Amino acid sequence: MEVAKELLEGNKIELKVEVETDRVNDALQKAYKKVVKDVSLPGFRKGKVPRKVLEARYGKEVLHRDAFDIIIPRAYSEAVESTGIEPIAQPEVNDFYIAENEPATFVAVVEVKPEVELGEYTGLGIEKEEVEVTEDDIESHLSRTQEQHSQLESTDRELVEDGDFVIIDFEGYVDDEKFPGGTAEEYTLEIGSASFIPGFEEQLIGKKVGEEVEIEVSFPEEYQAENLAGKDALFKVNIKEIKVKKLPELNDDFAKEVSDFDTLAELREDIKERLSKQKKEKVEREFEDELIKTVSDNAEVDVSETLVNNELDMMYQNMEYSLSMQGLKIDDYFSHFGFDEETWRDKNRDEAASRAKSNLVLEAIAKKEGIEASDEEIDNRIEEIAEEGERSADEIKALLQLQGQLEGLVHSITIKKVIDYLEENN
C-alpha cells in the first residue's frame, strides 16, 4: 500500500492512498458473496447467481460500494499509522476508484492534533503553600460535628428570636388566591437561615407563640417558579411552637458517641491528622493546577473547535457517569437548574478550551522529554483498579481493551508522570 501525505490549512492532512491489487480483488470477491445472498434471477436459485452473471446484469459497479466498505477502514488505519499523524476527528473520504485487477485509490482528509510551540516549562519557581492545621481549624471541625449531633428542644419562651426554630402553619396568597406549594402545616423554620423567601423570617422575630401573623413579601425576580417570580405575596402564619438547638457538651462521652475513640483528646488528634491530609491534598491539587496553567500559558497552540467539542463531550460523559452513580439522570439535573445541554455546553466552552490546550501542552512535553507509561506502571494501575472492585486484573484489562479505554488509562498515567516531572523541575 502506498500513501502520500499533504498538509492543508486548519490543521488538516490529506492522505492519498493506493491499495494493492490483491486486496482489491479479495474485497470484490467478499462484496460479491455479501451481495449475491439477496439476488434472485431467472434460472438461478436465490444466492446462487454467478458473479459474471451478476455483474453482466447489474454492472460491475454493483460490488464497488461494498468492496470499498471492506477496504477503507483497514487501509485508512494503516495510512494513519504509517504517516504518524494523530487524527482528532473522523476523516472525509472521497475520490474513490476501484476496478478488478487494478490498485484502488481514495483520498482521506482529516483534522489532526495541532503543533505545540512550547514555552518555559522548567525552573518556574512556583511556590507550594505550607500546610498547617491550627487550633481554630480543629475547633471549627468540632463545632460542625456538634451541630450535626444537636437536638431541638422546646422552650417556655414565647417570643421568637433570631436563631430560633419555629413550628408554623402557613397559607400563601398571590392576588388573593392560594398558589401551589404555598401551604404547609407543622413546618420547621430556622429563623436567620435565609432558607425562605427574603423578608419572611425577619417578620417573625418578636412575634408570640399562638399568634396569627400576616406577612407580606415579594418573590425574587429570578425565582425558579416563573408564575411567582417578582410577584407580591401574603402569608397567613400561625406560630405554634418555639424550639432551640441544644448542642452536646464537648467531652469524652461526646467523643465516644461520634467516633471510635474513648477520649476527646484522641478525637482531636484524629481530626488534626485528617485535616492535615485534606489540606495537603488540596494544596497539592492547587500547586499542580498552577503548574499546568503556567506551562499552558507559556505555550502557543491553535485549539480548534473540534478539540473543544471533543473535550466538552468528555466532560459531559464524566458528569453523566458521576450523576448516575448518585442515582440521578442528567436530564433531571439540567431541568432542576433550568437549562439544557446546549446551554451547559455554552457555559463550559471556555473551560473545555482551557483543558484541551493543557492536554496538548502536557502531551507535547511528554513527547519532547520521552516520558511514557511503562508496562509495569500500566499493570500496577490495573491491579489497583482490580483491588477496588470484584474483578481480577486480567478481567479489568480485557474489559478496558474491549471498551477502548485502555489507551485512556495509559494516557492518564503518562500525564501524571509529566506533572511529576514538572514538580521535580519546578
C-alpha positions in Angstrom: 0.0 0.0 0.0 1.3 3.5 -0.9 0.4 6.7 1.0 1.1 10.3 0.0 0.6 13.0 2.8 -0.1 16.7 2.2 -0.6 19.3 4.9 -3.6 21.5 4.4 -4.9 24.6 6.2 -6.7 24.4 9.5 -4.5 21.5 10.9 -5.9 19.1 8.2 -3.9 16.4 6.4 -4.8 14.9 3.0 -3.8 11.3 2.6 -3.8 9.9 -0.9 -4.0 6.1 -0.6 -3.3 3.4 -3.1 -4.3 -0.1 -2.2 -2.6 -3.1 -3.9 -4.4 -5.2 -6.5 -4.6 -8.5 -4.4 -6.5 -6.7 -1.6 -8.8 -5.1 -4.2 -9.7 -8.5 -5.8 -10.2 -10.1 -2.4 -12.5 -7.3 -1.3 -14.5 -7.5 -4.6 -15.0 -11.2 -4.0 -16.1 -10.7 -0.4 -18.5 -8.0 -1.6 -19.9 -10.4 -4.2 -20.6 -13.0 -1.5 -22.4 -10.4 0.5 -24.5 -9.0 -2.3 -25.4 -12.3 -4.0 -27.2 -13.6 -0.9 -30.2 -11.3 -1.7 -30.2 -11.7 -5.5 -32.7 -13.8 -7.5 -32.5 -14.2 -11.3 -34.5 -16.5 -13.6 -32.7 -19.8 -13.9 -30.8 -19.5 -10.6 -31.6 -20.1 -7.0 -31.6 -17.2 -4.7 -28.0 -16.5 -3.6 -26.5 -18.8 -6.3 -26.2 -16.3 -9.2 -22.6 -16.5 -10.6 -20.5 -13.3 -10.2 -20.1 -12.8 -14.0 -23.9 -13.1 -14.5 -24.5 -10.7 -11.6 -22.0 -8.1 -13.0 -23.4 -8.5 -16.5 -27.0 -7.9 -15.3 -26.3 -5.0 -12.8 -22.9 -3.7 -13.9 -19.6 -4.3 -12.1 -20.3 -1.2 -10.0 -22.8 -3.2 -8.0 -19.9 -4.5 -5.9 -17.8 -1.4 -5.7 -19.5 0.3 -2.7 -19.4 -2.9 -0.5 -15.8 -3.5 -1.6 -14.7 -0.1 -0.6 -16.5 -0.5 2.8 -14.3 -3.5 3.3 -11.1 -1.9 2.1 -11.2 1.6 3.6 -11.3 1.1 7.3 -8.1 -1.1 7.4 -6.4 0.9 4.7 -7.1 4.2 6.4 -5.9 2.8 9.7 -2.7 1.6 8.1 -2.2 5.0 6.4 -2.6 6.8 9.7 -0.1 4.5 11.4 2.5 4.7 8.6 2.4 8.6 8.4 2.4 9.0 12.2 -0.4 11.5 12.2 -2.8 11.9 15.2 -6.4 12.4 13.9 -8.9 14.2 16.2 -12.0 13.7 14.0 -13.5 11.3 11.6 -12.0 11.6 8.0 -13.8 12.8 4.9 -13.2 10.1 2.3 -13.7 10.8 -1.4 -12.3 10.3 -4.9 -12.8 6.6 -4.8 -11.5 4.5 -7.7 -11.8 0.7 -7.8 -11.6 -1.9 -10.6 -10.8 -5.5 -10.7 -7.1 -6.4 -11.2 -6.1 -2.8 -10.6 -5.0 -0.8 -7.5 -7.8 1.0 -5.7 -7.3 4.7 -4.7 -9.1 7.1 -2.4 -8.4 10.4 -0.6 -8.9 11.0 3.1 -8.9 14.4 4.6 -8.7 14.5 8.4 -8.1 17.1 11.1 -5.1 16.3 13.3 -3.7 17.5 16.6 -2.1 20.9 16.1 1.6 21.6 16.6 2.5 22.9 20.0 5.2 25.6 20.4 6.4 25.0 24.0 7.5 27.9 26.2 9.3 27.6 29.5 8.2 24.6 31.5 11.1 24.1 33.9 12.6 26.3 36.5 9.3 28.1 37.0 9.8 28.7 40.8 6.2 28.3 41.7 5.8 28.1 45.5 3.8 25.5 47.2 1.7 26.7 50.2 2.8 25.4 53.6 0.3 23.1 55.3 -0.7 24.0 58.9 -3.6 22.8 61.0 -4.4 25.3 63.7 -6.4 25.0 66.9 -9.1 27.2 65.2 -9.3 24.6 62.4 -9.9 21.8 65.0 -12.4 23.8 67.0 -14.3 24.7 63.8 -14.5 21.0 62.9 -15.7 20.1 66.4 -18.3 22.8 66.2 -19.7 21.4 63.0 -19.7 17.9 64.5 -21.6 19.4 67.5 -24.1 21.0 65.1 -24.6 17.6 63.3 -25.4 15.9 66.6 -27.5 18.7 68.1 -31.1 18.3 69.0 -34.1 20.6 69.0 -35.7 21.2 72.4 -38.9 23.0 73.3 -38.6 26.2 75.3 -41.0 28.1 77.5 -40.0 31.4 75.9 -43.0 32.9 74.0 -41.3 35.5 71.7 -39.4 34.5 68.6 -35.8 35.4 68.5 -33.1 35.2 65.7 -31.7 31.7 65.6 -34.9 30.0 67.0 -36.6 27.1 65.2 -40.3 27.8 64.9 -43.0 25.3 64.1 -45.6 27.1 61.9 -48.6 26.5 59.8 -48.9 28.9 56.8 -51.0 29.7 53.8 -49.7 31.8 50.9 -51.7 34.0 48.6 -50.9 35.8 45.4 -53.6 38.2 44.0 -55.9 36.9 46.8 -55.6 33.3 45.5 -53.8 30.4 47.1 -50.9 29.1 45.0 -49.5 25.6 44.7 -46.8 24.9 47.2 -47.7 27.9 49.3 -49.4 26.0 52.1 -47.9 23.8 54.9 -48.5 22.5 58.4 -46.1 21.8 61.2 -43.3 23.4 59.1 -40.0 23.8 60.9 -38.2 27.0 60.0 -34.9 28.3 61.3 -35.0 32.0 61.9 -32.0 33.6 60.2 -31.2 30.7 57.9 -32.4 32.6 54.8 -34.0 29.4 53.6 -37.4 31.1 53.0 -38.5 34.0 50.8 -36.4 37.1 51.6 -38.1 39.1 54.4 -40.3 36.3 55.7 -38.1 35.1 58.6 -37.3 38.6 59.8 -41.0 39.5 60.2 -41.5 36.6 62.6 -38.9 37.9 65.1 -40.6 39.3 68.2 -43.9 37.6 67.4 -45.6 35.4 70.1 -46.4 31.7 70.2 -50.1 31.2 69.3 -50.2 34.5 67.4 -51.5 34.5 63.9 -49.4 36.8 61.8 -49.8 38.2 58.3 -46.5 38.6 56.4 -46.1 40.5 53.2 -43.2 39.6 50.9 -42.1 39.7 47.3 -40.8 36.8 45.3 -37.4 37.4 43.8 -37.4 38.3 40.0 -35.2 35.2 39.4 -37.5 32.9 41.4 -37.5 29.4 39.9 -41.3 29.2 39.6 -41.9 31.7 36.7 -45.5 32.2 37.7 -44.4 33.6 41.0 -41.3 35.5 40.0 -41.5 39.1 41.0 -45.0 38.7 42.5 -46.2 40.2 45.8 -47.5 37.6 48.3 -49.3 37.5 51.6 -48.7 34.7 54.0 -51.0 33.9 56.9 -48.9 32.3 59.6 -49.8 30.5 62.8 -46.8 30.3 65.2 -47.3 27.0 67.1 -44.1 26.4 69.0 -40.5 27.7 69.5 -37.6 25.3 69.7 -34.0 25.9 70.4 -30.9 24.0 69.3 -29.2 22.0 72.1 -25.6 21.2 71.5 -23.9 18.2 73.1 -21.1 19.0 75.5 -17.5 18.5 74.2 -16.2 15.8 76.5 -15.1 12.2 76.4 -18.7 11.0 76.2 -19.2 13.1 73.1 -16.1 11.5 71.6 -17.4 8.0 72.2 -20.8 8.9 70.7 -19.4 10.4 67.4 -16.3 8.3 66.8 -14.4 5.1 67.7 -12.3 7.0 70.2 -12.6 6.9 74.0 -11.4 10.4 74.8 -11.9 13.9 73.4 -8.1 14.2 73.2 -7.9 11.2 70.9 -10.7 12.6 68.7 -8.9 16.0 68.5 -5.7 14.2 67.3 -7.6 12.3 64.7 -9.2 15.4 63.4 -5.8 17.1 63.2 -4.5 14.2 61.1 -7.5 14.2 58.8 -7.5 17.9 58.3 -3.8 17.8 57.6 -4.3 15.2 55.0 -7.1 17.1 53.4 -5.1 20.3 53.3 -2.1 18.6 51.8 -4.3 17.1 49.1 -5.9 20.5 48.4 -2.5 22.3 48.3 -1.1 19.6 46.0 -4.1 20.0 43.6 -3.7 23.8 43.6 0.0 23.5 43.1 -0.5 21.1 40.2 -3.2 23.4 38.7 -0.8 26.3 38.9 2.0 24.4 37.2 -0.3 23.2 34.4 -1.8 26.7 33.9 1.7 28.3 33.8 3.2 25.9 31.3 0.0 26.1 29.2 0.0 29.9 29.3 3.7 29.9 28.2 2.9 27.7 25.2 1.4 28.6 21.8 -1.1 26.3 20.1 -4.2 26.6 17.9 -7.1 24.9 19.8 -9.7 24.1 17.2 -13.5 23.8 17.7 -13.1 20.1 17.1 -10.8 19.8 20.1 -13.1 22.0 22.3 -16.1 19.9 21.3 -14.3 16.7 22.0 -13.4 18.0 25.4 -17.0 19.0 26.1 -18.1 15.5 25.1 -15.7 14.0 27.6 -16.8 16.5 30.4 -20.5 15.7 29.6 -19.8 11.9 29.8 -17.9 12.2 33.1 -20.8 14.3 34.5 -23.4 11.9 33.3 -21.5 9.0 34.8 -21.0 10.8 38.1 -24.7 11.6 38.4 -25.6 8.0 37.5 -23.5 6.9 40.5 -25.7 9.0 42.6 -28.9 7.6 41.1 -29.6 10.7 39.1 -30.4 11.3 35.4 -28.6 14.1 33.6 -31.9 15.4 32.1 -33.3 15.8 35.6 -30.2 17.6 36.7 -30.5 20.0 33.8 -34.2 20.5 34.5 -33.6 21.2 38.2 -31.2 24.1 37.3 -33.3 25.4 34.5 -31.1 24.8 31.5 -30.4 22.2 28.8 -27.4 20.5 27.2 -26.8 23.3 24.7 -26.8 25.9 27.5 -24.4 23.8 29.6 -22.0 23.5 26.6 -22.0 27.2 26.1 -21.3 27.9 29.8 -18.5 25.3 29.8 -16.9 26.1 26.4 -14.1 28.3 27.9 -13.2 25.6 30.5 -13.2 23.0 27.7 -10.9 25.1 25.6 -8.5 25.6 28.6 -8.4 21.8 29.3 -7.9 21.0 25.6 -4.9 23.3 25.4 -3.4 22.0 28.7 -3.7 18.4 27.4 -2.0 19.3 24.2 0.9 21.1 26.0 1.4 18.2 28.5 1.4 15.7 25.7 4.0 17.8 23.9 6.2 17.9 27.0 5.8 14.1 27.3 6.9 13.7 23.7 9.9 16.1 24.0 11.1 14.6 27.3 10.5 11.0 26.2 8.0 10.4 29.1 5.9 7.2 28.7 3.9 4.9 30.7 5.8 1.6 31.2 4.2 -1.8 31.1 4.8 -2.2 34.8 3.1 1.1 35.6 0.1 0.1 33.5 -0.1 -3.3 35.1 0.2 -1.7 38.6 -2.7 0.7 37.9 -4.9 -2.1 36.6 -4.1 -4.0 39.8 -5.2 -1.0 41.9 -8.5 -0.9 39.9 -9.0 -4.6 40.5 -8.4 -4.3 44.2 -11.1 -1.6 44.4 -13.7 -4.0 42.8 -14.5 -7.6 42.4 -12.8 -8.4 39.1 -9.3 -9.8 38.5 -6.6 -7.7 36.9 -6.8 -9.8 33.7 -10.6 -9.2 33.6 -10.2 -5.5 34.1 -7.5 -5.3 31.3 -9.7 -7.3 28.9 -12.7 -5.0 29.7 -10.7 -1.8 29.1 -9.4 -3.2 25.8 -13.0 -4.2 24.8 -14.4 -0.8 25.6 -11.5 1.1 24.0 -10.5 2.6 27.3 -7.0 1.1 27.8 -5.5 3.9 25.7 -7.1 6.5 28.1 -5.6 4.7 31.1 -2.2 4.8 29.5 -2.7 8.5 28.7 -3.7 9.3 32.3 -0.5 7.6 33.6 1.7 9.4 31.2 0.1 12.8 32.0 0.6 12.1 35.7 4.3 11.4 35.1 4.6 14.7 33.1 3.1 16.6 36.1 5.6 14.8 38.4 8.3 15.9 36.1 7.2 19.5 36.2 7.1 19.4 40.0 10.6 17.9 40.2 12.0 20.5 37.8 10.0 23.5 39.1 
